[in-house]
Amino acid sequence: MHFAAKDVTCIRGDRLVFADLSFSLHSGDALVLRGRNGSGKSSLLRIVAGLLEPAAGSLSLDAVDRAADPDRFRDAVAYVGHLDPLKSVLSIAENLDFWWRLYGRQGTIDAALARFGLSDLATIPARYLSAGQRRRVTLARLFVAPAPLWLLDEPTTGLDTASIAALVAAIAEHRGGGGAVMVATHIDVDAPGHQTLVLDAGAAGGTP
C-alpha cells in the first residue's frame, strides 16, 4: 500500500487551517499528528477519510487519484473519530455484528471483544456503557471491519492503562501485517519508527 497526500489545503469557513501539506505512507508506516487544538489534526484525518473535501491538493492510493476511484479509497480507510458510533439499544456484540455484516464479514466478533477486554460485557446494551467502554467497542470495530489505513483521532480518550496497552499492541500488529496508521494524539503513543507531522494553529502548513 502507498498513500500520498500532495499540497493539501484546508479551509473551514473563512479560515485557512493549513496549506500545502504533503506526506506519504507505505505499508507498515505510522504517522503521528501533533499540534494545538484547532491546528487541523481532526480536519486532516477527515479529509483523508473522505468526510471533508480539501480546498486544494490531491490524495492518491497506489498511484490512483481518489477522484478517479472514490469507492476503492473509501474501502481502504477505517476512521475512528471523537464520537463513538454506537446504537444505544444494541448490545456490544450486536453493534460489532452490525459492522461485521456491513463491512465484509472479516475477523470474528469474539476475537474483537477479547482484544479490548469486552468479552464479559458482550450482552450489555451500549446505553449503559461508560465513556471508556464505548471507546473500546469503537476500537474493536477495526477488527471486524478491517482496512489497510487506520485513521485514529485521539483514540486514547477515556481509556485506562490496560486499554491503551491493548491499542498500542493492535497498532503494532496492524503495521506488522502491512497496514498503516495515522493517529492524532496529545499523549505519547508507542509506535516505533513513526513519522511526526506537527500542525501549527493559525499557520499555513505544518512541519513533518
Secondary structure, DSSP 8 states (H G I E B T S, - for coil): -EEEEEEEEEEETTEEEEEEEEEEEETT-EEEEE--TTSSHHHHHHHHHTSS--SEEEEEETTEEGGG-HHHHHHTEEEE-SS----TTSBHHHHHHHHHHHTT--S-HHHHHHHTT-GGGTTSBGGG--HHHHHHHHHHGGGTS--SEEEEESTTTT--HHHHHHHHHHHHHHHHTT-EEEEE-SS----TT-EEEEE-TTSSSEE-
